[in-house]
């Protein structure tokens, strides 16, 4: 088992061992709310490091969702802290005892034995929110919860999973990265300042969903790099869905904070690889990433042409794209979806092409700091 997963498993296996072993559990909470009253709700969690939003899942754990909604209304968790974290693994909070620094020795033992288990085999993946209970004791969950910062295939449930972070995973990530002692307790308080329940907002309309090729052709993308700006125009008459996808990704900021990870002298410069992004994608951004059907055309891959990269499968293109830096690229014709051309900033393309490389990787990182969309002047 990788070390990160081992640490997460050890934390969860050792949770709450100091909980009151002999105490008689109180009567378990049963929510007075109907499923309809809990559906399409979100918990907005304001913390001292930022705000994140949880989609509540009463279809999985109605009593847990009803209990969290009650605690939010009562303000029970306002002023509590995240008492244990594993960097890039999990964060754990929800113990009312953590409001009081004088009770630090008992952190992790409060807020338990309030609910019956509502176990499911829901995978513990990035953003999943599940209840914490006492190991080996059924029906011991309550207000405490943990959030997966990354996929945790080593965590075998079942768990009472009651939500999923849909906004602010960068904040959850940041909480996981705070300094801790040897037991994973943060050395400085990271507080939950307030939890508010709200209706799920309606999905934002996609402005490019029904846009015609003629309208998409009016857009320009300005790629701001660490060596200057590159402006590209689009070819929606040749690759309409590829252009539509690029516009969506650019509007959502998916390309911001990436690197030009590949430079093949006199051939191509390439960027858009998600693994080079400085920060993890938000849930909204991640939802926009998908494989693209090939849109090969008669466009010749000459200098300045912009095209989608893919693996061995022609239908595997997602976010990575390249700009041709030479005219001897006929081997790419009909095999890659050309969707744009450089309109301005060819000198910047040449500068990136000239950067020293180790193999095909730039020795000094060349950053793609942002991609901004503009309408072409009329």
N, C-alpha and C positions, 0 to 999 in steps of 0.2 A: 504494500500500500504506500503511495507517495506520502512524503512527510506532512504536507499540508492537510491531506485527508486524515492521516493518523492523528494529528493534533485536534482536528474537529471532532473525530470520533471519541477521543479521550476526554475532551471537554464535555460532550453530551453524556458520555457514560458516567462521568463523575459528578454531574450536576446534582445539587440538592441533597447530597448524602447526609448533610447535617440537619435536614428537615425533621420536624417533630415526629419521630418514629412511633411513639406510643400514644400520641394524641388521637382522640376520637374525631374523625372528620365531620365538619358541619354538614347540614343538609345541602345537597347539591343544587345549584342554580338551574332553573328552567326558564328560558326566555318567554315573556308574555307576548312577544311580537310574532306575527305570522310571517311565513316565508315571503309573501308578497311585500310586507312592510320592510323587509331587510334586503330585498333584491335591488340591484343597481345602485348600491351605496359604496362610498369610499371613506376611508379614514385618512385625514390629512394630519401627518405627524410633524409638528414643528420642533426641531431640536436646536441645540446651541451650535451645531455645525451646518444647519440648513434644514430644508423641508423635503420630505418624501411622501408619496401618496400610495395607499394600499387599496386595491380593489377587494372588497369583502366577498367571501364565497359562502353564503348561507346554504347553497346546494350541497356543499361538502360537510360543513360543521355549523348547523344553525344555532345551537346553544352557545358555541364559542363566539360566533358573530354577534348574537344578541347580548352576550356578556361584555364584549368589547364596546359595543354601542352604549351600554349602560355605564361602563366605567368612563367613557369619553364624556357622557352627559354629566356624570357626577364630578369629573375632574380628578378621579382617583389616581391616575397615572401622571398627572401634571406635576413636574418637579422630580420625577424619578430619573434614574440614569440607566445607561447601558453598562451593566456591571461586569460582563465578560465579553471579550472579542477574540477572534482568531483572524489575523491579517489575511485578507483575501479568502476567508473561509465562512465564518458566521459572526453575527452580533446577537447578543442576548440582552433583553430588557424586560420591563413590566413588573418588577418587584416593588411594591409600595414601601417596603422597609428602606429602600435606597434613598428616600427623601431625607433621611436623617443620617448625616455623616457619623454620628456617634454609634450607629448600629452596623458599622462596616463589617464587623465579624460575622454578622448574620445575613449579609447580602446573599441572595439566591434562595433563601428559605421562606420568603414571604409570598403572599398571594396565591397559595396553593390549595388543593383539595376543595375547589369550588365547583367543579364540573365533572360530569361523566365523560369518558373518552368518546370521541367520534372518529374512530380510526379509518383512514383510507390508505391506499397504496400510491397516493399522489407522489410523483418523483420530487425529490428535494433538489430543485434546480435553482439557478440564479433568480433571486427575487421572491422565492417561496417563503411564506410566513406560516409557522407552525407553533403549536402550544408546547410548553415545557412541562414535564411532569417528573415525579420522583421515580428513579429507575427501579423497575421491578414491582411497582405499586400501581395497580389499575385505578382509574378514575381519580387521579391526583393532580390534574391540570387546573389551571386557573388563569390569572392575569399574565403570567410570564410567557414569553414567546421568544423564538429565535428566527432570524432572517438569514437565508443563504446568500452570501455575497458572490459565490460561484457555484456551479453545479457540484453536488455532493453525492456521487453515485455510491460512496461507501456508507452513507446513512441509510440503513434499512429500517423501514417503519414496521408496522404502520404508525403514522403520526396523525394527530388531529390538526389538519392543515386548514387554516381559515382565511387565507388571503394571499395576494401576490402584489409586490411592489410594481407599479406601472409608471411612476414618475419619480425621479430623484435617486436612481440607483447610484449616481455619482456621490450622493451624500452618504448612502449606506456604505459604499466603498471607503469613503473618507473616514467614517466612524471605525471601520475595521482596521484602519492604518494608524490609529492613535497609539502612543507609547503605553506599554503595559508592564506589570510586574511578571514574575515567573509563572504565576497562576492564570495569567490572561486577564487580570483586573486592570482597567485603565488607570493610569497614575494621575490623571486629571478628570474631573467630572464632565461627562457628556450627557447633558440633560434632555429629557423630553419636556419641553416647555408647555405644550398643549396638544391635545388630540381633538380634532373636530370631525364630525360625521357630516358628509354632504352627499347629494345625489351625483351619480356619475354624469359628467358633462356629455352632451351629444358629441359624436365624433366630428372632428374638423373636416369640412368639405375639402376634397382634393381638387385644387384649381386646375390641375392638368388632366384630370380623368377623361374629360370629353373634348379637350382642346384639339382643334384641327391641326393638320400639318402646317398649314399656312400661318396659323397663330404661333405655333411653337417655333417656327423659323424666325420670328421677331425677337426671340431671346438671344442674349449673349451671356457667356459665363466668364467672369474675371477670376482667374486663378492667381491668388496672391501667394507668391513663394518667397523664400528667404533671399532669392537672387533677383526678385523683381516680379512684375505682373505679366500674365499671359492672358490674352482675350481669345476665346474660341466662339465661333458661330456653329450652328447646328444644321444637319442634313435630314430633317424629318421626312422628306420625300423618299429617302433611301432606307432609313431605319427609324420609323416612327415610335415604336415601343421602347427602343433603346434610348432615344432622345427623351421620351416622356419619363422614363425611369431616372435618367441622369438629372433632369430638372427636379424631380421629387427628392432625390438624395441631396442635391445641392441646397434646395430650400430648407431641408431638415437639418443641415449642418453636418451630414455624415462625413464629408470629406475634410472637414476642418481639423487641423492638428495632425495630419498624416505626414509621411515622408515620400520623397521620390526614392524608392527602394532599389530600383534597377536602372542602370545606365549601360546600354550597349552602344559603344562609340559608333557614330555614323549610321545607326540603325533605329533605335528607339530609346526614349526615356519613359519610365513607367511609375505610376503612383496609384493610390486608391486601395492598397492592401490594408484591410482592417487591423491586421496584427501590428502595423506601424503607427496606429493612432495613439496619441498621447493619453487619451481618456477613453474609458469604456463607453459604448453606445448606450443611450437611454433606451427604455423600453419602446418609446415611440419611434426612435431612429431604427432600432433593430427590426421593428415590424415592417419597415420599408425595404429591407434587404431581402432579395429573393433571386433565384436563378432566372436567367433571361433566355427566351427562345432565340436561336440564331437569326440574325437579319443580315445575311451576306448580300452583297450587291456588286455592281460593276465599278464601284469606286476604286481607283488605283491608290495604293498606299505609298504616296510620294511625300516628300518633306512637308510637314505641317498638318498632315491628316491625323485625326484623333480617332482611336478605335478601341473597342472593348477587348480586354485580355480574357483568356479562359484556359482551363486545363486540357487534359486529353479529350474530355467530353466537350464538344462544341456548344452544348447547352449548359455549361457550368459557369458562364460569366455572371458576376454579381456586382462588384464595385470597382474592381481594378481596371485601369485603362492606360493606354500608352499614346505617346505622340511620336510620329515618325520624324527622324532627324536626317534622313538621307533619301535619295530617290531610287536606291537599289533595293526595294522591298517587295518586289513582285511576288515573292513566295508567300506573302501575307494575303494577297488578293483572293477574294472568294472564300477565305477561311476565317476571317475576323470581321466583326460588324463595325464598319467605318461609320461614325455618326457625327463628325464635326471636322472643322478646319481651324487652324490658327489664323486669326485676323490681325492680331497685333501682339508684339512681344516675342517675335522670332529670335531676337538677340538674347532674350532670357532663355529660350529653349536651347540656343547654341551654348550659352554659358553653362547650363546644366549638363549638356552633352560633353562639355570640355572638363568637367570636374574630375579630379583624380579618383580612381576606383580601385578597390581590392576585389578582383574578379569582376563582378558586375555591381557591387555595392559601393556607393560613394564613400570615400574615406571620411570626409566631413559631411555630416547630415545636411541634406537639402530639404527644407520643410515646405509643405503645402499648408500654409497657415489658415487659409479660408478660400471658399469658392462663393462668389457673390453673383447673383443673377441680375441682369439689366435688360430693359427693353431697348431694341435698336432705335435710334433716332428716326423719326418719320421724315 
